Amino acid sequence: MARGESNSVMAGQQPATPATPAELQSLAPHLAGSVQALERGLKLLALIAEADGLSLTSLAQRAGIAPSTAHRILATLKASGFVHCDEAHGGYLIGVHAFRVGSAFLRNRKLVDAGRPIMRRLMEESGETANMGIEDDGYVVFVSQMESHQSVRAFHRPGSRSPLHASSIGKAIMAALADETATERLHRSGMPKFTARTIVDPKALLADLAQVRKRGWAIDDEERAEGLRCVGSAVYNEHGEVIGAISVSGPTVRMTEERLGELGPMVKRAAADITDRIGGRLP
């Protein structure tokens, strides 16, 4: 059975064994405290977003918590860039990192929604599973998938992650970056070896990325999972910056060397169509 580019499983595979009641009970006090702190932090963020410039006392009163507790939580949020304190007026404002998180939601929602019909068409034309992923802190995160109708097919759980170097989506994204930036991304996730074909030498990977740039699509040739090949191409925003990539994946018995030559241009056209649909432009 073929497997996918990330922590993927074949359709029908049993999920991981859940924690036992005893294990959950032992974690309960720690989890309860963490959840409560998270709930309070989110409530404070929501209050700040609704009325910028609230003081510590006002925030504590509206959240129904002690000022000392509010101060401790706000200090953590401030250190992480989620809130900003206006020293002149003593009020708390939404920080730049919270803005980035919110902007990412809008960007990714636009990308997924706009790409869905094109991915469906790609799946039907190629006969293979179509995938969409974005880069997050040196990893590919799968955000959408259109499963093929084949009995043997790859399956990627939404939100599953994979190192960039062993994924056609990851390599398509890195190829759209300067070598220095791509190398910096690799330092975050490393280059673990998954199969005998996994590229673990940075110089060899940079040479592979140079080929990706020339032809417009990347290939995962059994580099993440034996028996699976994938072809990916990048998607760009209105500034010509890479924001993600799409791919098709399937077993090597169907995705032969000859077939890869047909699928590459097909995936490249689909990625360009998504770029156009979201108002992006090719670099």
C-alpha positions in Angstrom: 0.0 0.0 0.0 1.3 3.4 -0.9 2.0 6.0 1.8 2.0 9.8 1.6 4.5 12.6 1.8 4.0 13.4 5.5 2.8 11.5 8.5 0.2 10.0 6.2 -1.6 6.7 6.2 -3.6 4.7 3.8 -7.4 5.1 3.9 -8.7 2.5 6.3 -5.6 2.3 8.5 -6.4 2.1 12.3 -5.6 5.3 14.3 -3.1 5.4 17.2 -4.1 3.8 20.5 -5.7 6.4 22.8 -4.3 7.1 26.3 -5.7 5.0 29.1 -7.9 6.5 31.8 -5.1 6.1 34.3 -2.7 8.0 32.1 -5.3 10.8 31.5 -6.0 11.0 35.3 -2.3 11.5 36.1 -2.2 14.4 33.6 -5.4 16.0 34.7 -4.1 18.5 37.3 -1.4 19.8 34.9 -3.8 19.9 31.9 -6.5 21.7 33.9 -4.1 24.5 35.0 -2.8 24.9 31.5 -6.2 25.0 29.9 -7.4 27.5 32.4 -4.4 29.8 31.7 -5.0 29.4 28.0 -8.7 30.3 28.3 -7.9 33.4 30.4 -5.2 34.4 27.9 -7.6 34.1 25.0 -10.3 36.0 26.8 -7.9 38.8 27.5 -6.9 38.9 23.8 -10.5 39.1 22.8 -11.2 42.0 25.2 -8.2 43.9 23.9 -9.2 43.3 20.3 -12.7 44.7 21.0 -11.6 47.8 22.8 -7.9 48.8 22.3 -6.2 50.7 25.1 -7.8 49.0 28.1 -5.8 49.3 31.4 -4.7 46.3 33.4 -7.5 47.0 36.0 -10.2 47.3 33.4 -9.1 44.1 31.7 -9.0 42.2 34.9 -12.4 43.4 35.9 -13.9 42.5 32.5 -12.2 39.1 32.5 -13.3 38.4 36.0 -9.8 37.5 37.3 -7.4 39.1 39.8 -5.2 41.9 38.6 -2.1 40.0 39.6 -3.2 37.0 37.4 -4.1 39.3 34.5 -0.7 41.0 34.8 1.1 37.6 34.7 -0.8 36.5 31.6 -0.4 39.8 29.8 3.4 39.7 30.5 3.6 36.3 28.8 1.5 37.6 25.8 3.6 40.7 25.6 6.9 38.7 25.6 5.4 36.6 22.7 4.4 39.7 20.7 0.6 39.0 21.0 0.0 42.2 23.0 1.7 45.6 23.2 1.5 48.0 26.1 1.1 51.7 25.3 3.5 53.2 27.9 2.2 56.7 27.4 -1.4 55.8 28.2 -1.0 52.6 30.1 -3.4 50.7 27.9 -2.9 47.3 26.2 -3.1 46.9 22.4 -3.1 43.9 20.1 0.6 43.1 19.2 2.1 42.5 15.8 2.3 38.7 16.2 -1.4 38.4 16.8 -1.9 40.4 13.6 0.4 37.9 11.7 -1.6 35.0 13.1 -4.9 36.5 12.0 -3.5 37.4 8.6 -2.3 33.8 8.1 -5.9 32.6 8.7 -7.3 34.9 6.0 -4.5 34.0 3.6 -4.8 30.3 4.0 -8.5 30.2 4.0 -8.4 32.1 0.7 -5.8 29.7 -0.7 -7.7 26.6 0.3 -11.1 27.8 -0.9 -9.8 29.1 -4.2 -7.8 26.0 -4.8 -10.5 23.4 -4.1 -12.1 23.3 -7.6 -8.7 23.3 -9.3 -7.4 20.5 -7.1 -10.5 18.5 -7.9 -9.9 19.0 -11.6 -6.3 18.0 -11.1 -7.3 14.9 -9.3 -9.7 13.9 -12.0 -7.3 14.6 -14.9 -4.3 12.9 -13.2 -6.2 10.0 -11.6 -4.1 10.6 -8.5 -4.6 12.3 -5.1 -4.1 16.0 -5.1 -2.6 17.8 -2.1 -2.1 21.3 -0.9 0.4 22.4 1.7 2.0 25.5 3.2 5.3 26.0 5.0 5.4 26.6 8.7 8.6 26.9 10.7 10.6 24.7 8.4 7.9 22.1 7.8 5.2 21.4 5.2 1.7 21.5 6.8 -1.0 19.8 4.6 -4.1 22.0 4.5 -6.2 20.4 1.8 -6.6 17.2 -0.2 -8.6 15.6 -2.9 -8.4 11.9 -2.7 -8.3 9.9 -6.0 -10.8 7.1 -6.7 -8.1 4.5 -6.9 -8.2 1.6 -4.5 -4.5 2.2 -3.6 -4.0 5.9 -2.9 -2.1 8.2 -0.5 -3.9 9.8 2.4 -2.7 12.9 4.3 -4.4 14.0 7.5 -5.2 17.7 7.5 -2.6 19.4 9.7 0.0 16.7 9.3 3.5 17.9 9.0 6.6 16.8 7.0 10.1 18.1 6.7 10.6 20.2 3.6 13.5 18.2 2.1 11.5 15.0 1.7 8.3 16.4 0.1 7.6 17.6 -3.4 5.5 20.4 -1.9 8.4 21.3 0.4 10.9 21.3 -2.4 8.6 23.3 -4.6 8.4 25.9 -1.9 12.1 26.0 -1.2 12.9 26.3 -4.9 10.9 29.5 -4.9 13.3 30.9 -2.3 16.9 32.0 -2.4 19.4 29.3 -1.6 20.3 31.1 1.6 16.7 31.3 2.8 16.0 27.7 1.8 19.1 26.6 3.8 17.8 28.6 6.8 14.5 26.7 6.6 16.3 23.4 6.6 18.2 24.3 9.8 14.8 24.4 11.6 13.6 20.9 10.7 16.8 19.2 9.9 17.2 16.6 7.1 16.3 13.2 8.6 16.6 10.1 6.5 13.3 8.3 5.8 14.3 5.9 2.9 17.4 5.0 0.9 16.4 7.8 -1.6 16.0 10.6 0.9 18.4 13.5 0.1 20.3 14.3 3.3 23.2 16.3 1.8 22.4 20.0 1.7 24.5 20.5 -1.4 22.7 17.7 -3.2 19.4 19.2 -2.2 20.4 22.7 -3.5 21.4 21.1 -6.8 17.9 19.4 -6.9 16.2 22.7 -6.2 18.1 24.3 -9.1 16.5 21.7 -11.4 13.1 22.4 -9.9 13.5 26.1 -10.8 14.3 25.2 -14.4 11.4 22.9 -15.1 8.8 24.4 -12.7 8.0 21.3 -10.6 9.6 19.2 -7.9 9.7 15.4 -7.5 9.6 13.3 -4.4 11.0 10.0 -5.8 10.3 7.6 -2.8 12.1 10.1 -0.6 9.5 10.2 2.2 8.0 6.7 1.8 9.0 3.7 -0.3 6.7 3.0 -3.1 5.3 6.5 -3.4 6.1 9.3 -5.9 4.8 12.9 -5.8 5.1 15.9 -8.1 4.6 19.4 -6.7 4.6 23.0 -7.9 4.5 26.4 -6.1 1.6 28.9 -5.7 2.4 32.6 -5.4 0.7 35.7 -3.9 0.2 39.1 -5.5 3.8 40.1 -4.7 5.2 37.0 -6.5 6.1 35.4 -3.2 5.6 31.7 -2.6 2.7 31.0 -0.1 2.3 27.2 -0.6 2.3 24.5 -3.2 0.2 21.7 -4.6 1.1 18.1 -5.6 -0.2 14.8 -6.9 0.9 11.6 -5.2 0.5 8.0 -6.0 2.2 4.6 -6.0 5.3 4.0 -8.2 3.5 1.3 -10.2 1.3 4.1 -11.7 3.6 7.1 -11.4 6.4 5.8 -13.6 9.3 7.9 -14.9 7.3 8.5 -18.2 4.2 9.4 -16.2 6.1 11.9 -14.1 7.0 13.8 -17.4 3.2 14.1 -18.1 2.2 15.0 -14.5 4.8 17.7 -14.0 3.4 20.2 -16.5 -0.1 19.3 -15.4 0.6 20.2 -11.8 2.5 23.3 -12.8 -0.5 24.5 -14.8 -2.9 23.8 -11.9 -0.6 25.7 -9.5 -0.5 28.7 -11.9 -4.3 28.6 -12.1 -4.6 28.8 -8.4 -2.1 31.6 -8.3 -4.2 33.5 -10.9 -7.4 32.8 -9.0 -6.2 34.3 -5.8 -4.8 37.4 -7.6 -1.2 36.3 -7.4 1.5 36.5 -10.0 4.3 34.2 -11.1 7.8 35.6 -10.2 
